[in-house]
């Protein structure tokens, strides 16, 4: 029979992974809309997923607080703290994904498809990072967590700079399109910040797995 801490851990693992999968669904909606060049309804789809994310955040927060009130082993406490401290990161990840979806739908009728397609490489990369992070969390895999950090440092930042240069070039070439350039800049920044929040969770996971257990050995 599972102890209270073990049962809570199993429940939180499933709900935390669901939060990650919701953001993956938001980004998949952005990718699919961009691939088809059909943006109508994109913001509404992302908003529905965001509402589920917010509800999950409240559920997980309540579950963590309830677990903190009961007996937990040191390892169980460390796990619950990781989840609790990461909730804000996952909530912000969902916010940024929703913001990109909303901006894309608003921008679509007023700009060329090339501007809209610029987001795809970064969206694809962030989806890969989300999948890596979900695996790292489910399997307690430090190497997968480190791969999330590497992808952000080596690839997300480079694509972010590329998107910024493209938006500035458009602003220089088409001063009348300032609003479009600024919206493209905001989307690039949102996607870059989304990656930063995934890294924050990966870093906590790495720290958890490197921490010594009660017998003095790493978990």
C-alpha positions in Angstrom: 0.0 0.0 0.0 1.2 3.5 -0.9 2.0 6.0 1.9 0.4 9.4 1.8 3.6 10.9 0.4 3.9 8.3 -2.3 0.3 8.6 -3.3 0.7 12.4 -3.5 3.9 12.1 -5.5 2.2 9.8 -8.0 -0.8 12.1 -8.4 1.4 15.2 -8.7 3.6 13.6 -11.3 0.5 12.9 -13.5 -0.9 16.4 -13.1 2.4 18.1 -13.7 3.0 16.1 -16.9 -0.5 17.2 -17.9 0.4 20.8 -17.5 3.4 20.3 -19.7 1.3 18.5 -22.3 -1.2 21.4 -22.4 1.6 23.8 -23.4 2.7 21.3 -26.0 -0.8 21.3 -27.4 -0.8 25.2 -27.5 2.4 25.2 -29.4 1.2 22.4 -31.7 -1.8 24.5 -32.5 0.5 27.4 -33.4 2.6 25.2 -35.6 -0.3 23.6 -37.3 -2.0 27.0 -38.0 1.2 28.3 -39.4 1.8 25.2 -41.5 -1.7 25.6 -43.0 -1.7 29.4 -43.1 -5.1 29.2 -41.4 -5.2 31.2 -38.2 -8.9 31.8 -37.5 -9.8 30.3 -34.1 -6.2 29.9 -33.0 -6.5 32.2 -30.1 -9.7 30.6 -28.9 -8.1 27.2 -29.0 -5.1 28.4 -27.1 -7.3 30.2 -24.5 -9.3 27.1 -23.8 -6.0 25.2 -23.1 -4.8 28.1 -21.0 -7.9 27.9 -18.8 -7.2 24.2 -18.2 -3.6 25.1 -17.3 -4.8 27.6 -14.8 -7.2 25.1 -13.2 -4.4 22.5 -13.0 -2.1 25.0 -11.4 -4.6 25.6 -8.6 -5.2 21.9 -8.2 -1.5 21.1 -7.9 -0.9 24.0 -5.6 -3.6 22.8 -3.2 -2.3 19.2 -3.4 1.2 20.4 -2.5 0.0 22.4 0.4 -2.0 19.5 1.7 1.0 17.2 1.4 3.2 19.7 3.3 0.9 19.4 6.2 1.5 15.7 6.5 4.5 13.4 7.1 6.9 13.4 4.2 10.3 11.8 3.8 13.2 14.1 2.9 13.0 12.9 -0.7 9.3 13.3 -0.9 9.6 16.8 0.5 12.2 17.7 -2.1 10.0 16.5 -4.9 6.9 18.4 -3.6 9.0 21.6 -3.3 10.3 21.1 -6.9 6.7 20.9 -8.2 5.4 23.7 -6.0 8.2 26.1 -7.0 7.8 25.2 -10.7 4.2 26.0 -10.9 4.8 29.6 -11.6 7.2 28.7 -14.4 4.6 26.4 -16.1 1.8 29.0 -15.7 4.1 31.6 -17.4 5.0 29.1 -20.1 1.3 28.7 -20.9 0.8 32.5 -20.8 3.5 33.0 -23.4 2.2 30.3 -25.7 -1.2 31.9 -25.6 0.2 35.3 -26.3 2.0 34.0 -29.4 -1.2 32.4 -30.6 -3.2 35.6 -30.1 -0.6 37.7 -31.8 -0.4 35.4 -34.8 -4.1 35.4 -35.3 -4.2 39.2 -35.1 -1.2 39.6 -37.4 -2.3 37.2 -40.1 -4.6 39.4 -42.1 -2.1 42.3 -42.2 1.2 40.8 -43.2 3.0 38.5 -45.6 3.2 34.8 -44.8 7.0 35.0 -44.5 6.6 37.0 -41.3 4.2 34.5 -39.8 6.4 31.5 -40.8 9.4 33.0 -38.9 8.0 31.6 -35.7 8.0 27.9 -36.9 11.7 27.0 -36.2 11.5 28.3 -32.7 8.1 26.8 -32.0 9.4 23.4 -33.2 12.5 23.7 -31.0 10.4 24.6 -27.9 8.1 21.6 -28.5 11.2 19.4 -28.5 12.3 21.0 -25.2 8.9 20.4 -23.7 9.0 16.7 -24.7 12.5 16.4 -23.3 11.5 18.0 -20.0 8.4 15.8 -19.7 10.7 12.7 -20.1 13.2 14.1 -17.7 10.5 14.7 -15.1 8.8 11.4 -15.5 12.0 9.3 -15.6 14.1 11.5 -13.2 16.6 11.7 -16.1 19.3 14.3 -15.5 20.8 14.0 -19.0 17.4 14.8 -20.5 17.1 17.8 -18.2 20.6 19.0 -19.2 19.6 18.6 -22.9 16.8 21.1 -22.3 19.3 23.5 -20.9 21.7 23.0 -23.8 19.0 23.5 -26.4 18.0 26.8 -24.8 21.6 28.1 -24.6 22.8 26.9 -28.0 19.7 27.0 -30.2 16.8 29.0 -28.8 18.9 32.1 -28.2 20.3 31.9 -31.8 16.8 31.6 -33.3 15.6 34.4 -31.1 18.3 36.7 -32.3 17.4 35.7 -35.9 13.8 36.7 -35.4 14.8 40.0 -33.8 17.0 40.8 -36.8 14.2 40.0 -39.2 11.7 42.2 -37.4 14.2 45.1 -37.3 15.0 44.6 -41.0 11.3 44.9 -41.8 11.0 48.0 -39.7 13.9 49.6 -41.6 12.6 48.6 -45.0 8.9 49.3 -44.3 8.5 52.0 -41.7 4.8 52.0 -42.2 4.7 48.4 -40.9 5.9 49.4 -37.4 3.1 47.6 -35.7 3.7 44.4 -37.5 7.5 44.6 -36.7 6.8 45.3 -33.1 4.3 42.4 -32.9 6.9 40.0 -34.5 9.4 41.3 -31.9 7.0 40.5 -29.1 6.3 37.0 -30.4 10.1 36.4 -30.5 10.5 37.6 -27.0 7.6 35.5 -25.7 9.0 32.4 -27.2 12.5 33.1 -25.8 11.0 33.7 -22.3 9.0 30.5 -22.6 12.3 28.6 -23.1 13.8 30.3 -20.1 11.0 29.0 -17.9 11.5 25.5 -19.1 15.2 25.8 -18.2 14.2 26.9 -14.7 12.3 23.7 -14.2 15.1 21.6 -15.8 17.6 23.2 -13.4 15.5 22.3 -10.4 15.1 18.8 -11.6 18.9 18.5 -12.0 19.5 19.8 -8.5 16.9 17.4 -7.1 18.6 14.4 -8.7 22.1 15.5 -7.6 21.0 16.1 -4.0 22.1 13.4 -1.5 19.5 11.1 -0.1 19.1 10.2 3.6 21.9 7.6 3.3 24.3 10.2 1.9 24.2 9.0 -1.7 22.8 11.0 -4.7 19.1 10.2 -5.4 
